Amino acid sequence: MKPYKHWTNNELKYRLIQTVFRVSKDNDFAELWVDLIHEAFKSNEWEIKSQYDGCTLVQDHLHPCPACFVHDYMCQTGRGGIMCDRIFKHCMKNEGMKKWRINVRWFAVRCYFICFSFWKFVHLRELKKPSKSMVEINKYITK
């Protein structure tokens, strides 16, 4: 299901950024998060309309969900993995999601990556290095 298929990319981008600044508990992290959203919209490595599906398998915590958006971007472009899932977990935390829900979703994406996504990208030889925005966010999270 593609819940945002009738939105323009500009509408989606505006709502994602607006949501980040409305809900984020850390303004410095929010700036880095928005940089990653901008990167996702500039990327020609994925098709937002067909590859972003909101929160996969569960109801979106927020509409649209910025954490799920950046996670889909990183995974769909071959940048999934530990750093991607760490960023996803920190984004959910900044959205104010309950800790138990964060842990369940984080565990689910880790399992999916290890069991399916990693092997797909290894087989195709398309596993990519983290982007500059991902590295910056990761530095901020792990400092």
VOBA-1610 file (N, C-alpha, C; in pm, whole numbers, padded with zeros to 5 digits, always signed):
BEGIN
Met+00084-00118+00000Met+00000+00000+00000Met+00088+00124+00000Lys+00051+00220-00079Lys+00126+00345-00091Lys+00038+00460-00041Pro+00045+00491+00088Pro-00048+00588+00146Pro-00028+00732+00097Tyr+00087+00762+00036Tyr+00114+00900-00004Tyr+00125+00915-00155Lys+00066+00823-00229Lys+00079+00825-00374Lys+00011+00944-00440His-00084+01006-00373His-00154+01120-00432His-00092+01254-00392Trp+00011+01249-00309Trp+00079+01371-00267Trp+00189+01402-00368Thr+00216+01530-00388Thr+00333+01566-00468Thr+00457+01549-00380Asn+00573+01541-00443Asn+00696+01530-00364Asn+00716+01653-00276Asn+00679+01769-00326Asn+00693+01892-00246Asn+00601+01890-00125Glu+00479+01841-00141Glu+00387+01830-00027Glu+00443+01734+00078Leu+00492+01620+00033Leu+00547+01520+00123Leu+00669+01575+00196Lys+00758+01637+00123Lys+00880+01694+00182Lys+00845+01800+00286Tyr+00753+01889+00253Tyr+00712+01994+00346Tyr+00655+01934+00475Arg+00567+01834+00462Arg+00505+01772+00580Arg+00606+01696+00665Leu+00700+01627+00600Leu+00804+01555+00675Leu+00889+01651+00757Ile+00933+01759+00694Ile+01018+01856+00763Ile+00940+01926+00874Gln+00817+01962+00845Gln+00731+02026+00946Gln+00713+01933+01067Thr+00693+01806+01041Thr+00675+01708+01149Thr+00802+01693+01232Val+00917+01689+01166Val+01044+01676+01239Val+01058+01790+01340Phe+01037+01913+01295Phe+01055+02027+01385Phe+00944+02037+01490Arg+00827+01984+01458Arg+00717+01989+01554Arg+00736+01889+01668Val+00788+01770+01636Val+00794+01665+01738Val+00933+01639+01797Ser+01038+01681+01730Ser+01173+01647+01776Ser+01203+01711+01910Lys+01264+01632+01997Lys+01300+01679+02130Lys+01441+01738+02133Asp+01512+01735+02020Asp+01649+01780+02011Asp+01667+01858+01880Asn+01679+01990+01890Asn+01687+02075+01771Asn+01811+02048+01687Asp+01924+02017+01751Asp+02046+01988+01675Asp+02028+01861+01592Phe+01969+01760+01654Phe+01943+01636+01581Phe+01841+01662+01470Ala+01741+01744+01496Ala+01639+01774+01395Ala+01702+01833+01269Glu+01800+01920+01285Glu+01868+01980+01169Glu+01937+01873+01084Leu+02004+01778+01151Leu+02071+01670+01079Leu+01969+01577+01011Trp+01859+01554+01079Trp+01752+01470+01026Trp+01693+01532+00900Val+01672+01662+00903Val+01619+01734+00787Val+01719+01728+00671Asp+01848+01736+00700Asp+01950+01722+00595Asp+01936+01587+00525Leu+01910+01482+00603Leu+01893+01349+00544Leu+01765+01343+00459Ile+01661+01411+00503Ile+01536+01417+00423Ile+01563+01489+00291His+01634+01602+00297His+01669+01674+00174His+01751+01584+00080Glu+01847+01512+00137Glu+01929+01420+00057Glu+01841+01316-00013Ala+01744+01262+00060Ala+01655+01161+00003Ala+01576+01216-00115Phe+01531+01339-00104Phe+01453+01398-00213Phe+01540+01434-00333Lys+01667+01461-00310Lys+01759+01493-00421Lys+01811+01367-00490Ser+01803+01254-00424Ser+01862+01130-00475Ser+01787+01078-00598Asn+01866+01033-00694Asn+01805+00967-00811Asn+01820+00816-00800Glu+01855+00767-00681Glu+01875+00624-00657Glu+01746+00551-00616Trp+01640+00627-00594Trp+01515+00562-00556Trp+01398+00645-00607Glu+01284+00580-00616Glu+01161+00645-00660Glu+01069+00658-00538Ile+01057+00778-00488Ile+00983+00802-00363Ile+00840+00750-00373Lys+00772+00779-00481Lys+00631+00741-00494Lys+00609+00590-00486Ser+00702+00513-00537Ser+00681+00368-00537Ser+00756+00295-00426Gln+00859+00358-00368Gln+00939+00287-00269Gln+00920+00333-00125Tyr+00851+00444-00106Tyr+00819+00487+00031Tyr+00675+00448+00060Asp+00657+00365+00161Asp+00522+00316+00190Asp+00474+00351+00330Gly+00532+00454+00389Gly+00495+00486+00526Gly+00560+00384+00618Cys+00496+00349+00725Cys+00549+00247+00816Cys+00506+00111+00766Thr+00601+00030+00725Thr+00572-00101+00668Thr+00510-00192+00774Leu+00400-00255+00737Leu+00329-00355+00819Leu+00257-00299+00942Val+00282-00177+00981Val+00215-00120+01098Val+00160+00018+01063Gln+00070+00064+01144Gln+00014+00198+01125Gln+00120+00304+01153Asp+00126+00406+01068Asp+00220+00516+01092Asp+00196+00577+01229His+00303+00601+01301His+00297+00671+01429His+00260+00816+01404Leu+00317+00873+01301Leu+00288+01009+01256Leu+00256+01004+01108His+00185+01102+01058His+00152+01106+00914His+00209+01230+00852Pro+00301+01221+00759Pro+00383+01104+00730Pro+00489+01086+00839Cys+00546+00971+00847Cys+00641+00938+00953Cys+00785+00964+00905Pro+00851+01068+00957Pro+00987+01100+00913Pro+01088+00989+00942Ala+01073+00917+01053Ala+01165+00808+01084Ala+01155+00698+00979Cys+01033+00660+00943Cys+01013+00556+00843Cys+01059+00602+00705Phe+01039+00731+00676Phe+01082+00784+00547Phe+01232+00771+00529Val+01310+00818+00627Val+01456+00812+00611Val+01504+00666+00614His+01438+00581+00691His+01476+00440+00693His+01449+00376+00557Asp+01333+00403+00498Asp+01304+00349+00365Asp+01408+00399+00264Tyr+01442+00526+00270Tyr+01542+00583+00179Tyr+01675+00509+00193Met+01722+00494+00315Met+01852+00430+00335Met+01849+00284+00288Cys+01742+00213+00319Cys+01733+00072+00280Cys+01714+00055+00130Gln+01627+00134+00071Gln+01599+00121-00072Gln+01718+00157-00160Thr+01810+00236-00107Thr+01927+00275-00185Thr+02050+00190-00153Gly+02032+00082-00078Gly+02140-00010-00049Gly+02229+00032+00066Arg+02179+00120+00152Arg+02258+00168+00266Arg+02204+00118+00400Gly+02134+00007+00395Gly+02081-00051+00518Gly+02193-00108+00603Gly+02161-00141+00726Gly+02260-00201+00814Gly+02253-00142+00953Ile+02356-00165+01030Ile+02358-00123+01170Ile+02342+00029+01182Met+02417+00106+01103Met+02408+00251+01112Met+02268+00299+01074Cys+02214+00244+00969Cys+02079+00281+00924Cys+01978+00254+01034Asp+01985+00137+01095Asp+01888+00101+01198Asp+01909+00181+01326Arg+02034+00219+01355Arg+02062+00306+01471Arg+01998+00444+01449Ile+02011+00495+01328Ile+01950+00625+01295Ile+01798+00615+01307Phe+01742+00507+01254Phe+01598+00485+01262Phe+01551+00485+01407Lys+01623+00412+01492Lys+01587+00403+01634Lys+01593+00541+01700His+01696+00618+01670His+01710+00751+01730His+01601+00846+01679Cys+01565+00833+01553Cys+01457+00915+01498Cys+01324+00885+01568Met+01296+00757+01588Met+01172+00720+01658Met+01172+00776+01800Lys+01286+00769+01866Lys+01299+00824+02001Lys+01269+00973+02000Asn+01322+01044+01901Asn+01298+01188+01891Asn+01156+01222+01854Glu+01086+01128+01793Glu+00944+01149+01761Glu+00857+01133+01885Gly+00915+01082+01992Gly+00838+01064+02115Gly+00767+00930+02125Met+00808+00835+02042Met+00747+00702+02046Met+00784+00633+02178Lys+00695+00549+02227Lys+00720+00475+02351Lys+00837+00379+02331Lys+00916+00363+02439Lys+01038+00282+02432Lys+01012+00138+02388Trp+00907+00076+02439Trp+00879-00062+02401Trp+00849-00073+02252Arg+00779+00026+02198Arg+00744+00025+02055Arg+00869+00048+01970Ile+00955+00137+02017Ile+01082+00161+01946Ile+01160+00030+01938Asn+01172-00039+02050Asn+01250-00162+02054Asn+01190-00272+01966Val+01060-00283+01962Val+00996-00383+01877Val+01022-00352+01730Arg+01004-00225+01691Arg+01027-00188+01551Arg+01174-00200+01513Trp+01263-00162+01604Trp+01405-00173+01577Trp+01443-00320+01557Phe+01393-00407+01644Phe+01421-00550+01633Phe+01369-00604+01500Ala+01252-00561+01459Ala+01194-00609+01333Ala+01279-00567+01213Val+01325-00443+01210Val+01406-00400+01095Val+01544-00466+01096Arg+01599-00492+01215Arg+01728-00563+01223Arg+01712-00705+01166Cys+01606-00773+01208Cys+01582-00909+01159Cys+01561-00909+01008Tyr+01483-00816+00959Tyr+01457-00808+00815Tyr+01587-00786+00738Phe+01671-00694+00788Phe+01796-00666+00718Phe+01885-00791+00716Ile+01901-00855+00830Ile+01990-00970+00839Ile+01938-01088+00756Cys+01808-01110+00759Cys+01751-01227+00691Cys+01725-01207+00542Phe+01697-01086+00499Phe+01656-01066+00361Phe+01737-00958+00288Ser+01728-00837+00336Ser+01783-00722+00265Ser+01934-00732+00242Phe+02009-00769+00344Phe+02154-00779+00332Phe+02192-00874+00219Trp+02128-00991+00217Trp+02162-01091+00116Trp+02123-01047-00023Lys+02015-00973-00033Lys+01973-00921-00164Lys+02080-00827-00219Phe+02126-00732-00136Phe+02225-00636-00182Phe+02363-00698-00201Val+02399-00796-00119Val+02527-00865-00137Val+02525-00941-00269His+02417-01013-00293His+02404-01090-00417His+02414-00999-00540Leu+02350-00884-00534Leu+02352-00791-00646Leu+02477-00703-00647Arg+02559-00715-00542Arg+02680-00633-00525Arg+02646-00484-00525Glu+02536-00450-00456Glu+02491-00311-00451Glu+02486-00255-00310Leu+02554-00319-00215Leu+02558-00266-00079Leu+02649-00143-00083Lys+02596-00027-00044Lys+02669+00099-00059Lys+02717+00152+00075Lys+02815+00239+00068Lys+02866+00305+00188Lys+02763+00407+00235Pro+02765+00438+00366Pro+02672+00540+00418Pro+02695+00675+00350Ser+02588+00750+00336Ser+02598+00884+00277Ser+02659+00981+00378Lys+02693+01098+00331Lys+02751+01201+00419Lys+02653+01237+00532Ser+02526+01252+00499Ser+02426+01285+00601Ser+02413+01174+00705Met+02420+01050+00660Met+02413+00937+00754Met+02532+00938+00849Val+02650+00964+00796Val+02770+00969+00879Val+02760+01080+00982Glu+02710+01196+00941Glu+02696+01309+01033Glu+02598+01277+01146Ile+02484+01218+01112Ile+02386+01181+01214Ile+02445+01076+01308Asn+02514+00979+01252Asn+02572+00874+01333Asn+02676+00930+01430Lys+02756+01025+01385Lys+02854+01091+01474Lys+02781+01159+01589Tyr+02672+01227+01557Tyr+02596+01298+01659Tyr+02536+01200+01761Ile+02482+01089+01713Ile+02418+00991+01802Ile+02520+00923+01892Thr+02637+00892+01838Thr+02736+00813+01912Thr+02837+00897+01989Lys+02823+01028+01987Lys+02921+01112+02060Lys+02904+01102+02210
//
